[in-house]
Amino acid sequence: MTASRPVVVVRDVTRRFGEGARTVKAAIDAGRFGRLVLASAYVKWHRTAQYYTGTRGKLAQDGGGALMNQAIHAVDLLQWYAGLPAEVHAWTTRRVYSHIEVEDTACASLRFPSGVLGTIEASTALYPGWQRRLEICGEHGSVLLEDDHIARWDFREARPEDETIRSAKDTAALGSGASSPTAISHHGHLRQIQDLIDALRENRPPAVDGREARKAVALICALYESARRGAPVAL
């Protein structure tokens, strides 16, 4: 599928405020994974044909499809964990919803400056819709994050907190948009807004500033450019 470069706006980064997401980030910063090997994100969601009515599915209003609207939170977490890729190669298509202007399905391969490799898969065209999934895999350990629930937490060297992390129940506090956009919780937005309020009161920078929030958008725009060219694109 080819399309002109989308018009985009900075999106929220609410998924960074989930307990599961922050636990994974802390493990990366602590060096528990050793050298990262693979870092990938999968957003295989379901949206009905009726969902794509009005302004939905139109490039000028939406800025993009499954990548920009549904997968952007996963893309943001992925680059938060592994950094921005050095090069991407992407493909987009309208596999089911041929009446919309944007993609309903996308797939990309990533190469990071550190040598880490990864993939991104995103779709709204499949049934029934699965939880958003991030896989962060390194030489000393690997983690599977499903929405904000840590489904796998496996490290070569055990630490006292590991069993507590593995046994934590999925509270679904941030909700899942896998099968319906109305199932997405507002709690992540509340946490981000509260952080901004606290930052103003405490005279400190917010946890995520505007420059940081734009990184996921920049990555997705590079994916769209690669799909348009039919060739890899350097960031």
Wavefront OBJ file of the C-alpha trace (Angstrom):
o trace
v 0.000 0.000 0.000
v 1.313 3.450 -0.802
v 0.121 6.724 0.637
v 1.355 10.266 1.052
v 3.235 11.123 4.223
v 0.723 11.340 7.091
v -0.031 14.393 9.171
v 0.599 13.441 12.798
v 0.349 14.845 16.282
v 2.225 13.909 19.438
v 0.441 11.035 21.176
v 0.191 10.309 24.879
v 2.641 7.919 26.506
v 0.314 6.560 29.155
v 1.556 2.961 28.929
v 4.877 4.001 30.442
v 3.007 4.602 33.696
v 1.935 0.975 34.104
v 3.544 -1.014 36.915
v 4.478 -3.871 34.592
v 6.037 -1.563 32.011
v 8.075 0.236 34.660
v 9.254 -3.034 36.180
v 10.628 -4.134 32.805
v 12.325 -0.772 32.285
v 13.969 -0.963 35.704
v 15.357 -4.418 34.888
v 16.812 -3.123 31.611
v 18.394 -0.123 33.346
v 19.821 -2.449 36.011
v 21.540 -4.533 33.312
v 19.710 -7.757 34.128
v 19.290 -8.716 30.461
v 22.973 -8.319 29.649
v 23.233 -7.595 25.949
v 19.776 -7.315 24.429
v 19.318 -9.675 21.473
v 15.732 -9.235 20.263
v 13.154 -6.526 21.047
v 9.743 -6.855 19.409
v 6.162 -5.566 19.676
v 2.935 -7.193 18.517
v -0.477 -5.512 18.389
v -2.949 -7.947 16.841
v -6.294 -6.328 17.487
v -9.845 -6.530 16.168
v -11.914 -3.618 14.922
v -15.230 -3.950 13.105
v -16.023 -2.436 9.726
v -18.420 -0.112 11.547
v -15.500 1.247 13.563
v -14.113 2.800 10.393
v -16.826 5.389 9.849
v -16.738 9.167 9.943
v -13.156 10.422 10.227
v -11.722 7.046 11.224
v -9.571 5.463 8.570
v -8.959 8.756 6.763
v -5.336 9.794 6.412
v -5.834 13.535 6.935
v -7.718 13.074 10.194
v -6.181 9.886 11.604
v -2.572 10.357 10.489
v -2.260 6.622 9.929
v -3.852 3.276 10.632
v -2.964 0.245 12.739
v 0.535 1.556 13.421
v -0.249 5.170 14.292
v -3.545 4.649 16.087
v -3.503 1.206 17.677
v 0.168 0.182 17.934
v 1.707 3.504 18.932
v 1.747 2.691 22.646
v 3.602 -0.566 21.971
v 6.004 1.251 19.653
v 6.637 3.840 22.361
v 7.404 1.157 24.941
v 9.656 -0.666 22.487
v 11.808 2.388 21.787
v 11.780 3.266 25.512
v 13.294 -0.147 26.194
v 15.677 -0.547 23.260
v 16.088 2.977 21.872
v 15.301 4.184 18.384
v 16.323 1.806 15.574
v 19.069 2.785 13.165
v 17.194 1.269 10.216
v 13.705 -0.061 9.527
v 12.085 -1.968 6.685
v 8.300 -2.016 6.704
v 5.324 -3.188 4.712
v 1.732 -1.981 5.070
v -1.497 -3.165 3.484
v -5.282 -3.027 3.632
v -5.796 -6.722 4.086
v -9.510 -6.644 5.026
v -10.776 -3.067 5.206
v -10.235 -1.958 1.633
v -12.617 0.994 2.044
v -10.254 2.936 4.354
v -7.318 5.133 3.338
v -4.843 3.879 5.937
v -3.334 0.495 6.670
v -5.201 -2.170 8.597
v -2.064 -4.364 8.778
v 1.663 -3.686 8.996
v 4.873 -5.605 9.568
v 8.396 -4.263 10.046
v 11.921 -5.425 10.748
v 14.197 -3.277 12.916
v 17.947 -2.929 13.366
v 19.128 -0.958 16.381
v 22.472 0.881 16.686
v 23.591 -1.545 19.400
v 23.071 -4.542 17.111
v 19.747 -5.569 18.633
v 17.210 -6.811 16.075
v 13.433 -6.679 16.333
v 10.053 -6.740 14.664
v 6.769 -4.862 14.850
v 3.467 -6.421 13.802
v 0.220 -4.455 13.933
v -3.282 -5.107 12.663
v -6.927 -4.282 13.285
v -8.155 -6.770 10.678
v -8.042 -10.055 12.569
v -10.354 -11.829 15.003
v -10.809 -11.946 17.970
v -7.970 -9.645 18.998
v -5.162 -10.577 21.394
v -3.453 -8.635 24.165
v -0.700 -6.259 23.124
v 2.605 -8.094 23.539
v 6.190 -6.965 23.964
v 9.076 -9.416 24.033
v 12.421 -8.221 25.377
v 15.074 -10.926 25.131
v 18.722 -10.795 26.163
v 21.722 -13.002 26.838
v 20.895 -13.272 30.546
v 17.111 -13.115 30.567
v 13.857 -12.581 28.711
v 10.518 -10.967 29.556
v 7.061 -11.127 28.008
v 4.750 -8.174 28.715
v 1.083 -8.668 27.785
v -0.683 -5.317 28.020
v 0.719 -4.298 31.441
v 0.925 -7.831 32.852
v 4.293 -9.560 33.079
v 3.467 -12.999 31.672
v 7.080 -14.295 31.614
v 10.000 -13.171 33.760
v 12.982 -15.478 33.267
v 16.550 -14.572 34.246
v 19.707 -16.624 34.472
v 20.526 -15.224 37.911
v 17.621 -15.133 40.355
v 16.911 -12.203 42.654
v 14.678 -12.091 45.737
v 12.026 -9.955 44.009
v 11.625 -12.288 41.017
v 9.023 -14.586 42.523
v 6.898 -11.637 43.649
v 7.017 -10.210 40.132
v 6.112 -13.557 38.564
v 3.229 -14.163 40.960
v 1.693 -10.682 40.621
v -1.863 -10.894 39.328
v -3.008 -9.055 36.227
v -5.213 -6.295 37.608
v -5.961 -4.976 34.101
v -5.746 -1.473 35.564
v -4.869 0.074 32.219
v -7.353 -2.010 30.249
v -6.927 -3.697 26.881
v -8.102 -2.461 23.508
v -7.612 -5.858 21.876
v -11.240 -6.340 20.874
v -12.893 -3.006 21.608
v -11.666 0.592 21.962
v -14.174 1.152 24.763
v -12.333 -1.356 26.955
v -9.263 0.879 27.233
v -9.006 2.302 30.743
v -8.419 5.957 31.604
v -6.071 5.108 34.489
v -2.919 5.567 32.431
v -4.064 9.032 31.417
v -4.782 9.898 35.049
v -1.284 8.812 36.052
v 0.340 10.868 33.318
v -1.745 13.952 34.140
v -0.968 13.550 37.849
v 2.742 13.357 37.043
v 2.458 16.638 35.104
v 0.656 18.297 38.027
v 3.280 17.010 40.448
v 6.079 18.227 38.156
v 4.625 21.746 38.164
v 4.217 21.740 41.931
v 7.700 20.361 42.537
v 9.366 22.496 39.868
v 10.818 19.452 38.079
v 10.607 18.096 34.529
v 7.719 15.690 33.841
v 8.515 11.988 33.575
v 8.095 12.244 29.795
v 8.663 15.550 28.013
v 7.489 16.523 24.536
v 10.756 15.623 22.815
v 10.668 12.130 24.297
v 6.995 11.670 23.398
v 7.694 12.458 19.743
v 10.095 9.534 19.313
v 7.388 6.929 18.719
v 5.774 9.187 16.112
v 9.129 9.642 14.366
v 9.649 5.885 14.284
v 6.202 5.228 12.843
v 6.717 7.931 10.198
v 9.936 6.130 9.210
v 7.975 2.876 8.917
v 5.458 4.572 6.630
v 8.265 6.041 4.541
v 9.868 2.617 4.180
v 6.552 1.096 3.094
v 6.054 3.902 0.587
v 9.536 3.453 -0.906
v 9.553 -0.325 -0.704
v 13.032 -0.132 0.820
v 14.797 0.210 4.176
v 14.910 3.663 5.765
v 17.559 5.009 8.151
v 16.496 7.053 11.134
l 1 2 3 4 5 6 7 8 9 10 11 12 13 14 15 16 17 18 19 20 21 22 23 24 25 26 27 28 29 30 31 32 33 34 35 36 37 38 39 40 41 42 43 44 45 46 47 48 49 50 51 52 53 54 55 56 57 58 59 60 61 62 63 64 65 66 67 68 69 70 71 72 73 74 75 76 77 78 79 80 81 82 83 84 85 86 87 88 89 90 91 92 93 94 95 96 97 98 99 100 101 102 103 104 105 106 107 108 109 110 111 112 113 114 115 116 117 118 119 120 121 122 123 124 125 126 127 128 129 130 131 132 133 134 135 136 137 138 139 140 141 142 143 144 145 146 147 148 149 150 151 152 153 154 155 156 157 158 159 160 161 162 163 164 165 166 167 168 169 170 171 172 173 174 175 176 177 178 179 180 181 182 183 184 185 186 187 188 189 190 191 192 193 194 195 196 197 198 199 200 201 202 203 204 205 206 207 208 209 210 211 212 213 214 215 216 217 218 219 220 221 222 223 224 225 226 227 228 229 230 231 232 233 234 235
